[in-house]
Amino acid sequence: MPEGHTIHRYAREHRRWLRGRAVEVSSPQGRFAAGARLLDGRTLLTVDAYGKHLFYRFQGAATLHVHLGLYGGFRELRMVNSERGGDGWSVAEVPPPTPGTRLQLRTPEVTIRLSGPTSCELLDPDGETRIRARLGPDPLRRDSDAEAVAAALRRRTTPIGAALLDQKVVAGIGNVFRAEALFVCGTAPLRPANLLDPDDFQRLWATIRGMLAEGLRMGRIVTVEPAEVGKRTRGRLLADERHYVYRRAGLPCRRCGTAIRAFKLAARTAYACPTCQPW
């Protein structure tokens, strides 16, 4: 499932290409046909990201809500000679939608297709409010409330590694950021969440926000300090050098050499160094 930085990146890209434009909206698959008819031809006002959710606001219409889930994804087809820098397809070359295309957003400059989402629906204002109410703060948003996250953790005796994946506690964190942030902070994933002291929480919160912001900037998750693998910049890191512990079970820790452990936690595989993150 895409983590929060990817969702915010989609929001940024879709604002760039669609905001202020009258958008042709369709559902090639047919499963969102009724909603598409209500949005078709309307001007997109903005796209907002919160955690793993996207909200598309159209003039004079209900809000389009998209949650990609495990299998959802977007494909963007930019047109040649676009005033916004499109350099990919001519109108005649654009391939037809796949049978699984739930939603298509189209302007003369770009075609954006959505397939396999968990949610693709229209929401009234109360519906959006209900979704946001069940989510914890989003570290990538300027209005994120660190104290609300700290308070939620103090109420939980579950392992911190499980609490971080609970979207009611903090929105947008997935398995990669969970593993990498806890390693950098030297915190064991199995440590009870309510035993995290204030200083440890502040370091964890700052680490999570920094990692997500870097992921948004780069378009991929890179958490390793380049010097630790003999590189000068993050851009020079190879794919297998970008993480400290995620998907490195049995390999030596980059900092101490101990074999990385993998185990199930909150229905996902957790990764940790038993020396750097003692438990």
C-alpha positions as CSV (number, residue, x, y, z in Angstrom):
1,M,0.0,0.0,0.0
2,P,1.4,3.4,-0.9
3,E,2.6,5.4,2.1
4,G,1.7,9.0,2.9
5,H,4.5,10.6,0.9
6,T,3.2,8.9,-2.3
7,I,-0.3,10.2,-1.7
8,H,0.9,13.7,-1.1
9,R,2.9,13.5,-4.3
10,Y,-0.1,12.4,-6.3
11,A,-2.1,15.3,-4.8
12,R,0.7,17.8,-5.8
13,E,0.9,16.4,-9.4
14,H,-2.8,16.3,-9.9
15,R,-3.2,19.9,-8.7
16,R,-0.5,20.9,-11.2
17,W,-2.2,19.3,-14.1
18,L,-5.9,19.6,-13.3
19,R,-6.5,22.5,-10.9
20,G,-8.6,25.3,-12.6
21,R,-9.4,23.1,-15.6
22,A,-12.7,21.7,-16.7
23,V,-12.1,18.0,-16.5
24,E,-13.7,15.2,-18.6
25,V,-14.6,12.5,-16.0
26,S,-15.5,8.9,-17.0
27,S,-15.5,5.4,-15.7
28,P,-14.3,3.1,-18.5
29,Q,-14.9,0.1,-16.2
30,G,-18.4,1.3,-15.3
31,R,-18.2,0.8,-11.6
32,F,-18.1,4.6,-11.0
33,A,-20.3,5.6,-13.9
34,A,-23.0,7.4,-11.9
35,G,-20.4,9.4,-10.0
36,A,-18.4,10.2,-13.1
37,R,-21.5,11.7,-14.8
38,L,-22.0,14.1,-11.9
39,L,-18.4,15.3,-12.1
40,D,-18.0,15.3,-15.9
41,G,-17.2,18.8,-17.3
42,R,-16.8,20.5,-13.9
43,T,-13.8,22.6,-12.9
44,L,-11.5,21.0,-10.4
45,L,-10.8,23.4,-7.6
46,T,-8.1,21.5,-5.7
47,V,-6.8,18.1,-4.6
48,D,-6.1,17.5,-0.9
49,A,-4.2,14.7,0.7
50,Y,-4.6,13.4,4.2
51,G,-2.8,10.3,5.3
52,K,-3.5,7.7,2.6
53,H,-6.6,9.5,1.4
54,L,-7.1,11.9,-1.6
55,F,-10.0,14.4,-1.8
56,Y,-10.8,16.0,-5.2
57,R,-13.0,19.1,-4.9
58,F,-15.0,20.0,-8.0
59,Q,-16.9,23.2,-8.4
60,G,-20.6,22.8,-7.6
61,A,-20.3,19.0,-6.8
62,A,-19.7,16.5,-4.1
63,T,-16.0,15.7,-3.2
64,L,-14.4,12.7,-4.9
65,H,-12.7,10.5,-2.4
66,V,-10.0,8.0,-3.4
67,H,-8.1,5.5,-1.3
68,L,-5.7,3.3,-3.2
69,G,-5.6,0.4,-0.7
70,L,-3.2,-2.5,-1.5
71,Y,-3.9,-2.7,-5.2
72,G,-4.8,0.7,-6.4
73,G,-2.7,2.9,-8.7
74,F,-2.6,5.8,-11.0
75,R,-1.3,6.1,-14.5
76,E,-0.6,9.5,-16.0
77,L,-0.4,10.1,-19.7
78,R,0.9,13.5,-20.6
79,M,0.2,15.0,-24.0
80,V,2.9,16.4,-26.3
81,N,3.1,20.2,-26.8
82,S,1.3,20.9,-23.5
83,E,1.7,24.4,-22.0
84,R,2.5,22.7,-18.7
85,G,5.4,20.6,-20.1
86,G,3.7,17.4,-21.4
87,D,6.2,15.4,-23.4
88,G,4.7,12.0,-23.8
89,W,1.7,11.1,-26.0
90,S,-0.1,12.5,-29.0
91,V,-3.9,12.2,-28.9
92,A,-3.8,9.6,-31.6
93,E,-1.2,7.5,-29.7
94,V,-3.0,7.3,-26.3
95,P,-3.7,3.7,-25.5
96,P,-7.2,2.7,-24.5
97,P,-8.1,2.2,-20.9
98,T,-7.5,-1.2,-19.4
99,P,-10.6,-3.2,-18.3
100,G,-9.8,-2.4,-14.7
101,T,-9.8,1.4,-15.1
102,R,-12.3,2.7,-12.5
103,L,-11.8,6.4,-13.2
104,Q,-10.4,8.5,-15.9
105,L,-9.7,12.3,-15.5
106,R,-8.9,14.0,-18.8
107,T,-8.0,17.4,-20.1
108,P,-6.3,18.4,-23.4
109,E,-3.0,18.2,-21.4
110,V,-3.2,15.0,-19.5
111,T,-5.1,11.8,-19.0
112,I,-5.0,10.3,-15.5
113,R,-6.3,6.8,-15.0
114,L,-7.1,5.0,-11.7
115,S,-7.3,1.3,-11.4
116,G,-7.9,-1.1,-8.4
117,P,-8.7,1.4,-5.6
118,T,-10.2,0.4,-2.3
119,S,-12.4,3.5,-2.5
120,C,-13.5,5.7,-5.4
121,E,-16.7,7.5,-4.2
122,L,-18.5,10.8,-3.9
123,L,-18.8,12.3,-0.5
124,D,-21.0,15.0,1.0
125,P,-19.3,17.3,3.6
126,D,-20.4,15.1,6.4
127,G,-18.8,12.0,4.7
128,E,-15.5,13.7,4.4
129,T,-15.7,14.9,8.0
130,R,-16.3,11.3,9.2
131,I,-13.3,10.0,7.3
132,R,-11.0,12.7,8.7
133,A,-12.4,12.2,12.2
134,R,-11.3,8.6,12.3
135,L,-7.7,9.5,11.3
136,G,-4.8,10.6,13.4
137,P,-2.7,13.6,12.5
138,D,-0.8,13.5,9.2
139,P,2.9,14.3,9.7
140,L,3.2,15.9,6.3
141,R,0.5,18.5,6.9
142,R,1.3,21.8,8.4
143,D,-1.7,21.5,10.8
144,S,-0.4,18.1,12.2
145,D,-0.8,17.9,16.0
146,A,2.2,16.1,17.6
147,E,0.6,16.2,21.0
148,A,-2.5,14.3,19.8
149,V,-0.2,11.5,18.5
150,A,1.7,11.5,21.8
151,A,-1.6,11.3,23.8
152,A,-2.9,8.4,21.6
153,L,0.3,6.5,22.3
154,R,0.1,7.1,26.0
155,R,-3.3,5.3,26.0
156,R,-2.0,2.2,24.3
157,T,-0.2,-0.8,25.8
158,T,0.3,-2.4,22.3
159,P,3.7,-2.4,20.8
160,I,4.9,0.9,19.3
161,G,5.5,-1.0,16.0
162,A,1.8,-1.8,15.9
163,A,0.6,1.6,17.1
164,L,2.4,3.4,14.3
165,L,0.5,1.4,11.6
166,D,-2.9,2.3,13.3
167,Q,-4.2,5.1,11.1
168,K,-6.3,6.3,14.1
169,V,-3.0,7.2,15.8
170,V,-1.1,8.7,13.0
171,A,-2.1,8.9,9.3
172,G,0.1,8.0,6.4
173,I,2.7,5.7,8.0
174,G,3.2,2.3,6.4
175,N,5.5,-0.7,6.9
176,V,8.7,0.9,5.5
177,F,8.6,4.1,7.5
178,R,7.6,2.1,10.6
179,A,10.7,-0.1,10.3
180,E,13.1,2.7,9.3
181,A,12.0,5.4,11.8
182,L,12.1,3.0,14.8
183,F,15.6,1.8,13.8
184,V,17.0,5.3,13.4
185,C,15.6,6.2,16.9
186,G,16.9,3.0,18.4
187,T,13.4,1.9,19.5
188,A,12.4,-1.7,19.6
189,P,9.1,-2.3,17.7
190,L,7.9,-4.5,20.5
191,R,8.2,-1.8,23.2
192,P,4.8,-0.9,24.6
193,A,3.7,2.4,23.1
194,N,2.8,3.9,26.5
195,L,6.4,3.4,27.7
196,L,7.8,5.9,25.2
197,D,9.1,8.8,27.2
198,P,8.5,12.4,26.0
199,D,12.1,12.8,24.6
200,D,11.9,9.5,22.7
201,F,8.6,10.5,21.3
202,Q,9.9,13.9,20.1
203,R,12.8,12.2,18.4
204,L,10.5,9.7,16.8
205,W,8.0,12.3,15.6
206,A,10.8,14.5,14.1
207,T,12.3,11.4,12.4
208,I,9.0,10.4,10.9
209,R,8.2,13.9,9.6
210,G,11.7,14.2,8.1
211,M,11.6,10.8,6.4
212,L,8.1,11.5,4.9
213,A,9.2,14.9,3.7
214,E,12.3,13.5,2.1
215,G,10.2,10.8,0.4
216,L,7.9,13.4,-0.9
217,R,10.8,15.4,-2.3
218,M,12.6,12.4,-3.9
219,G,9.6,10.3,-5.0
220,R,11.0,7.3,-3.2
221,I,11.9,6.1,0.3
222,V,15.6,6.6,1.1
223,T,16.5,6.5,4.8
224,V,20.2,5.6,4.9
225,E,22.8,8.2,5.4
226,P,24.9,7.9,2.3
227,A,28.3,8.0,4.2
228,E,27.3,4.8,6.0
229,V,27.4,2.9,2.7
230,G,30.3,4.8,1.2
231,K,28.3,7.2,-1.0
232,R,28.3,11.0,-1.1
233,T,24.6,11.7,-1.8
234,R,21.3,9.9,-1.5
235,G,20.9,10.1,-5.3
236,R,23.9,7.8,-5.7
237,L,22.4,5.0,-3.5
238,L,21.5,1.8,-5.2
239,A,18.1,0.2,-4.6
240,D,19.5,-2.3,-2.0
241,E,21.4,0.5,-0.2
242,R,18.4,2.8,0.6
243,H,17.1,1.2,3.8
244,Y,18.6,0.2,7.2
245,V,16.4,-2.7,8.1
246,Y,13.3,-3.0,5.8
247,R,13.5,-6.3,3.8
248,R,17.0,-7.0,5.1
249,A,16.2,-10.0,7.3
250,G,19.3,-12.0,8.0
251,L,21.7,-9.4,6.6
252,P,24.1,-7.5,8.8
253,C,23.0,-4.3,10.4
254,R,24.7,-1.4,8.6
255,R,25.7,0.1,12.0
256,C,26.7,-2.9,14.2
257,G,26.8,-6.0,12.0
258,T,24.2,-7.9,13.9
259,A,21.8,-9.9,11.7
260,I,18.5,-8.1,11.1
261,R,15.5,-9.9,12.5
262,A,12.1,-10.2,10.9
263,F,8.8,-11.1,12.6
264,K,5.1,-10.5,12.4
265,L,3.6,-7.5,14.1
266,A,0.2,-6.0,13.4
267,A,-0.3,-8.4,10.5
268,R,2.8,-7.1,8.7
269,T,6.4,-8.2,8.7
270,A,8.5,-6.0,11.0
271,Y,12.2,-5.6,10.8
272,A,14.7,-4.6,13.5
273,C,18.2,-4.9,14.7
274,P,18.3,-6.7,18.1
275,T,21.5,-4.8,19.1
276,C,20.6,-1.3,18.0
277,Q,17.0,-1.7,19.1
278,P,17.3,-3.9,22.2
279,W,14.1,-5.5,23.6
